[in-house]
Amino acid sequence: MRRVSVLPLVVLAIASAQLALALPPPTIPKETISADVPSRMKQAVEQLYAEDYQEQLAALEALEEEGLLASSAVPFLMSMLPKIRPGWFVLLADSADDQAGYQLLHTLASIGRPAVDPLVQALADNNPLVRAGAAYALSLTRAPVPVAPLLAALRDSDPRVREHAVKALGGREGEGATEALRAAATDPDIRVRAAAAEVLGQRHDPQAAELLIAILEGKDRELRWGAASALGELRDPRAVAPLIAALHDNDQILREDAADALGKIGDRRAVPALLKSLRDKDPGTAASAAAALGKLRDPRALDSLLAAFHDPDSPMKQAALEALGGMPDPRAFRVLIAAMQEKNPDLRAAAARGLGETGKADAVAPLIAALHDPSSRVRGDAAYALLALRIAKAIPVLVDALGMETDSIAGNILVDALGRFGHEAVAPLAAALKDSNPRLRYGAALALGNTHDPAAADPLLAARDDQNASVRAAVLYALSQTSGPRSLPSLLEALEDKDAMVRSYAARLLTQMTGQQFGEDAGKWRQWWEKEAPAQATP
């Protein structure tokens, strides 16, 4: 969960006054925007010069959505970087999303590789805000980042630069990275130390547990939250006792995070303390304790969880139901089956999630029935529960449900669940590509892509000429996911599709896969392919 910093009201008032201000425009003249840039990109870059904050923000968001395709915008975006204000540091949470400087950094991170070198160069800027912003963007990007400049940034005079340089190192490997992170764990600034401890925890470094426990037992409120969560991911048994102690802390958010962490660690020494936390005055902590007990699957928790569900005034009925899925006792299973008939859809959804945790074949029938529940949330949770049970006979039923689903969120869940079944789902989904229902063909193509199974390539190739444009676009996505470079000829052919949306999507996939920037110019792509084809695998 992302949380907003607790700050003095005066600081918040000052920040709020800044939020509605647009950044100064790019310092590069607008006239230098290339005529070869696709029209939607050109429009977004031109909007960066707007004086209206909302218009400028919309442009940044549009460029972020384009990702690598927005590489031509990088010089314009980088020229705005020195103009960011301290406001983007105030709230690095949901409410910060309307800060132009914050959005600028996220856009650069999303563009990826073309923005990396300029951002690395910005780590040496004289302005500490620019250096910190560059380090922050580098910590977000999924593109490769050279380690040496990040190691140098760990020696920056500004602790904000050092903190984000630590996060940018993250899972990146390089000579001296681990040693530098261990050194950062002794930094004079507490936030740098906390960032280093969390990153070392992600790396499962043996020193991480002690560092995180020290932060957990410290005084900085937000850092203690992060330490508790990181200890849960680390799953080091040394953290059990300090996390149990944190269950009695005055900070309710820390208690909730500690309960979550104990559930992830899975050490049954925590059961007595978690049982007491079921009676915590904070509903969130009580719910987290219930979830943790469900993960621990300890029979000592059964009676308390049953009592919490049957109590009409209990604020944690949903959490108790879901946790009962981890209890092997037949009484828990009977309660979950009965709860699938509750009037409250939230309780039915919780029961579906619980049934998915039981591992019982007897849970399949009620979950299949729940795929027709009037609540889209129940339908989606039932689909994920069937996936959790990994029973192949559920796949054809899920495929049928995909064709009938009208809710976009539930439909996406069905696509995701079917894709995660992997090879087992390929044949039923391939058959669905020939169905008369375009909604089913569309979902089946996406799900085949999510299997990442090369066996899906042949039925997808056969569906390239589907009469429905959305299906053809979904087939292109699926081919890119299942065939890799072998899908390039199909994507090149799609540049001449009769539908503009399909052509645009084909160009986007080609750029993402090759790094080339030819937009929708089929001629330039063909010329490039004639040179590259001998080195590429063909379908």
Order of alpha helices (4+ residues) and beta strands (2+ residues): alpha-alpha-alpha-alpha-alpha-alpha-alpha-alpha-alpha-alpha-alpha-alpha-alpha-alpha-alpha-alpha-alpha-alpha-alpha-alpha-alpha-alpha-alpha-alpha-alpha-alpha-alpha-alpha-alpha-alpha-alpha-alpha-alpha
